[in-house]
């Protein structure tokens, strides 16, 4: 599975070999990596160097290290971009408004793909979230359900690249949905129109109407963007 390191950049080659084994199917989600001693011998490197690489892959979300030192390929590889991208966004001092622009572009594409891919099980899960939103009177719970709805639509897109970037973007504004709902309530406005947008969006996705789903999500994102502008005094 692994070959002796010969390049001038051993750190990068070790990472490349592990990733190539995942891409080729030699390693699958949840598979255990060989013991550090065995792996270090196969690669022809020291165990301290191997540990540094494994720590980096753990930070990236490619592997999971459990108590006792065993390392496994992550069960959620689709989330492996979230942490490094979130760090990148923070380092670039991305504003909430800029972040929303990115999120909007990704969410619109997710809505189109979700409408294309929606299965009966997906439809039932979306309808359940909407039903809970309609039934709940707890604004904190409703904000959480709002997030769940967008995450579910992102997952239905079945594009780990889009979902990873969208999730990383969401981490910068993890309180944005709660904040916007609170802002609407403070202005004594009803969140009913936002909930109606959610219902229309879900209906379009369940009906496999990609164009309508796209338009519904665009409208919803414009609403969120307008509230961000108000809150930010833009």
C-alpha positions as CSV (number, residue, x, y, z in Angstrom):
1,X,0.0,0.0,0.0
2,X,2.9,2.4,0.8
3,X,6.3,2.7,-0.8
4,X,9.6,4.2,0.4
5,X,9.8,7.9,0.3
6,X,12.5,9.1,-2.2
7,X,11.5,12.7,-3.0
8,X,13.0,15.9,-1.5
9,X,9.6,16.7,0.1
10,X,8.8,13.7,2.2
11,X,6.0,15.4,4.1
12,X,4.1,16.1,0.9
13,X,4.8,12.6,-0.6
14,X,3.4,10.9,2.5
15,X,0.2,12.9,2.3
16,X,0.0,12.2,-1.5
17,X,0.4,8.4,-0.9
18,X,-2.4,8.3,1.7
19,X,-4.7,10.4,-0.5
20,X,-3.9,8.3,-3.6
21,X,-4.8,5.1,-1.6
22,X,-8.2,6.6,-0.7
23,X,-8.8,7.8,-4.3
24,X,-7.9,4.4,-5.8
25,X,-10.1,2.5,-3.3
26,X,-7.3,0.7,-1.5
27,X,-8.4,2.7,1.6
28,X,-12.1,3.3,2.4
29,X,-14.0,5.5,4.8
30,X,-13.6,4.0,8.3
31,X,-10.5,1.9,7.4
32,X,-7.7,1.7,9.9
33,X,-4.3,2.9,8.8
34,X,-1.4,0.5,9.5
35,X,0.3,0.8,12.8
36,X,2.7,3.7,13.0
37,X,5.7,1.4,13.2
38,X,4.7,-0.6,10.2
39,X,3.8,2.4,8.2
40,X,7.0,4.3,9.0
41,X,9.0,1.2,8.0
42,X,7.1,0.9,4.7
43,X,7.7,4.6,3.9
44,X,11.3,4.6,5.1
45,X,10.9,7.5,7.5
46,X,11.0,8.1,11.2
47,X,7.9,7.7,13.4
48,X,8.1,11.4,14.6
49,X,7.9,12.5,11.0
50,X,5.0,10.2,10.3
51,X,3.2,11.5,13.4
52,X,3.5,15.1,12.1
53,X,1.9,14.1,8.8
54,X,-0.9,12.2,10.6
55,X,-1.5,15.3,12.8
56,X,-1.9,17.4,9.7
57,X,-4.3,15.0,8.1
58,X,-6.3,14.9,11.4
59,X,-6.6,18.7,11.3
60,X,-7.7,18.5,7.7
61,X,-10.4,16.0,8.7
62,X,-9.0,13.3,6.4
63,X,-8.2,10.9,9.2
64,X,-9.6,10.4,12.7
65,X,-7.3,9.6,15.6
66,X,-8.8,7.6,18.5
67,X,-7.7,7.0,22.1
68,X,-4.7,4.7,22.0
69,X,-3.2,6.3,18.9
70,X,-5.0,4.3,16.2
71,X,-5.7,6.3,13.0
72,X,-8.7,5.8,10.7
73,X,-9.8,7.3,7.4
74,X,-12.6,9.7,8.3
75,X,-16.1,8.5,7.9
76,X,-17.1,12.0,6.8
77,X,-14.5,12.8,4.1
78,X,-17.0,15.2,2.6
79,X,-16.4,17.5,5.6
80,X,-12.7,17.5,5.2
81,X,-12.6,20.9,3.6
82,X,-14.6,22.7,6.2
83,X,-11.9,23.4,8.8
84,X,-9.1,24.6,6.5
85,X,-11.5,26.7,4.4
86,X,-13.0,28.2,7.5
87,X,-9.5,29.1,8.7
88,X,-8.7,30.6,5.3
89,X,-11.9,32.7,5.4
90,X,-11.0,34.0,8.8
91,X,-7.5,34.9,7.8
92,X,-8.8,36.9,4.9
93,X,-11.1,38.8,7.2
94,X,-14.1,38.0,5.1
95,X,-17.1,40.1,6.1
96,X,-20.5,38.8,6.9
97,X,-21.8,40.3,3.7
98,X,-19.1,38.8,1.5
99,X,-19.7,35.5,3.2
100,X,-23.4,35.8,2.4
101,X,-22.6,36.4,-1.3
102,X,-20.6,33.2,-1.4
103,X,-23.2,31.3,0.5
104,X,-26.0,32.5,-1.9
105,X,-24.2,31.3,-5.0
106,X,-23.6,27.9,-3.4
107,X,-27.1,27.6,-2.0
108,X,-28.8,28.4,-5.3
109,X,-26.8,25.7,-7.0
110,X,-27.6,23.3,-4.2
111,X,-31.3,24.0,-4.6
112,X,-31.1,23.1,-8.3
113,X,-29.2,19.9,-7.7
114,X,-31.5,19.0,-4.7
115,X,-34.6,19.3,-7.0
116,X,-32.8,17.0,-9.5
117,X,-31.8,14.4,-7.0
118,X,-34.8,14.5,-4.5
119,X,-35.8,11.0,-3.5
120,X,-39.0,10.0,-1.6
121,X,-37.0,9.7,1.6
122,X,-35.4,13.1,1.0
123,X,-38.9,14.6,0.4
124,X,-40.2,13.1,3.6
125,X,-37.3,14.5,5.6
126,X,-37.8,18.0,4.1
127,X,-41.5,17.9,4.9
128,X,-40.8,16.8,8.4
129,X,-38.5,19.8,9.0
130,X,-41.1,22.2,7.6
131,X,-43.8,20.6,9.8
132,X,-41.6,21.1,12.9
133,X,-40.9,24.7,11.8
134,X,-44.6,25.4,11.5
135,X,-45.4,23.7,14.9
136,X,-42.7,25.2,17.0
137,X,-43.1,28.5,18.9
138,X,-39.6,28.5,20.3
139,X,-37.5,30.8,18.1
140,X,-34.2,29.2,19.1
141,X,-35.6,25.8,18.0
142,X,-36.9,27.3,14.8
143,X,-33.6,28.9,14.0
144,X,-32.0,25.4,14.5
145,X,-34.6,23.9,12.2
146,X,-33.8,26.6,9.6
147,X,-30.2,25.5,9.7
148,X,-31.1,21.9,9.4
149,X,-33.2,22.6,6.3
150,X,-30.3,24.3,4.5
151,X,-27.9,21.5,5.5
152,X,-30.3,18.9,4.2
153,X,-30.6,20.7,0.9
154,X,-26.8,21.0,0.7
155,X,-26.5,17.3,1.3
156,X,-29.0,16.5,-1.4
157,X,-26.9,18.2,-3.9
158,X,-24.6,15.2,-3.7
159,X,-21.6,17.4,-4.5
160,X,-19.0,17.2,-1.6
161,X,-17.0,20.2,-3.1
162,X,-20.0,22.5,-3.0
163,X,-21.2,21.2,0.4
164,X,-17.7,21.5,1.9
165,X,-17.3,25.1,0.9
166,X,-20.8,26.0,1.9
167,X,-20.3,24.4,5.3
168,X,-17.1,26.3,5.8
169,X,-18.8,29.5,4.9
170,X,-21.6,28.8,7.3
171,X,-19.1,28.4,10.2
172,X,-18.2,32.1,9.9
173,X,-21.9,33.1,10.3
174,X,-23.2,30.2,12.5
175,X,-25.4,32.6,14.4
176,X,-26.6,34.5,11.4
177,X,-30.0,32.7,11.1
178,X,-30.7,33.2,14.8
179,X,-29.6,36.8,14.6
180,X,-31.7,37.6,11.6
181,X,-34.8,36.1,13.1
182,X,-34.2,38.0,16.4
183,X,-33.7,41.2,14.3
184,X,-37.1,40.6,12.5
185,X,-38.8,40.0,15.9
186,X,-37.3,43.2,17.4
187,X,-38.7,45.2,14.5
188,X,-42.0,43.6,15.3
189,X,-42.1,42.1,11.8
190,X,-43.3,38.6,11.2
191,X,-41.0,35.8,10.1
192,X,-44.0,34.3,8.3
193,X,-42.7,35.4,4.9
194,X,-39.4,33.7,5.6
195,X,-41.2,30.5,6.6
196,X,-43.3,30.8,3.4
197,X,-40.2,31.1,1.4
198,X,-39.0,27.8,3.0
199,X,-42.3,26.1,2.2
200,X,-42.2,27.2,-1.5
201,X,-38.6,26.1,-1.8
202,X,-39.3,22.7,-0.4
203,X,-42.4,22.3,-2.6
204,X,-40.3,23.1,-5.7
205,X,-37.6,20.6,-4.7
206,X,-40.0,17.8,-4.0
207,X,-41.7,18.5,-7.4
208,X,-38.3,18.2,-9.1
209,X,-38.8,21.7,-10.5
210,X,-35.2,22.9,-10.9
211,X,-36.1,26.3,-12.3
212,X,-38.6,27.1,-9.5
213,X,-36.2,25.8,-6.9
214,X,-33.5,28.1,-8.2
215,X,-35.8,31.1,-8.2
216,X,-37.2,30.3,-4.7
217,X,-33.6,30.0,-3.3
218,X,-32.6,33.3,-5.0
219,X,-35.5,35.1,-3.5
220,X,-34.7,33.6,0.0
221,X,-31.0,34.6,-0.3
222,X,-32.0,38.1,-1.4
223,X,-34.2,38.4,1.7
224,X,-31.3,37.3,4.0
225,X,-28.9,39.6,2.2
226,X,-31.2,42.6,2.7
227,X,-31.5,41.9,6.4
228,X,-27.7,41.7,6.7
229,X,-27.4,45.1,5.0
230,X,-29.9,46.5,7.5
231,X,-28.1,45.0,10.5
232,X,-24.7,46.1,9.2
233,X,-26.0,49.6,8.4
234,X,-25.0,49.2,4.7
